[in-house]
Amino acid sequence: MFWWHWLSVAGGLAVTGPIGIAIAVWLLAGKSWRLTWTWVLLFGGGMALVVLTKLAFMGWAIGIESVEFAGFSGHAMRAAAVYPVAAFLITRSLPPWTQMLSSTVGVALAVLIAMSRIHVDAHSPSEAWTGCVLGLLVAAAFIGYANAERQMALSRVLVALCVPVLLVAPRLQPIPAEKWIAQVATYLSGRDHPYTRAVWQAPKPQLR
């Protein structure tokens, strides 16, 4: 259980958020303006989809009951977006096989983090895996675009930015993003309390 908990922490906003920002800073340092905007738009777009699906369920109970889908897993999405991309950029100046290997390790870590969200009972399988797929699409789109671009080799800078985040992460308090989303959902929908999965266990009215 501790192993799954640690992996879950590695996908938290307190970890993946700063790494996502570190990637943008690294790209800016290399004067890769188009890549910077591409990363910000892709990563930001993925985050926005996560928030929108959670708002839809918490505020209006819009989800897919048959597969227990109440919104994309933010942990899984962010992990699948940032870890493959960070691994790719860190090995940018190395041979192609090294880049592929490092990106594959990033993907494997993201998959394990998605699994951890299921094992710690934070998400249903549908939420964890769809979040993971969404993040991998973000990573694949960015890496595909970056392969056609030239940029400065600043791998050490990116390592210097990311490593402290990973070392400090276990001691950080989780960012209450879910609570903030719930507050926004109840404000927008006018409800006193956000919807939870308990709505799916409630007795259904009998049709006559």
Secondary structure as GFF3:
##gff-version 3
##sequence-region A 1 208
A	DSSP	alpha_helix	2	10	.	.	.	ID=ss1
A	DSSP	alpha_helix	13	29	.	.	.	ID=ss2
A	DSSP	alpha_helix	33	60	.	.	.	ID=ss3
A	DSSP	three_ten_helix	65	67	.	.	.	ID=ss4
A	DSSP	alpha_helix	74	90	.	.	.	ID=ss5
A	DSSP	alpha_helix	96	119	.	.	.	ID=ss6
A	DSSP	alpha_helix	125	146	.	.	.	ID=ss7
A	DSSP	alpha_helix	155	168	.	.	.	ID=ss8
A	DSSP	three_ten_helix	169	171	.	.	.	ID=ss9
A	DSSP	alpha_helix	177	189	.	.	.	ID=ss10
A	DSSP	alpha_helix	198	201	.	.	.	ID=ss11
###
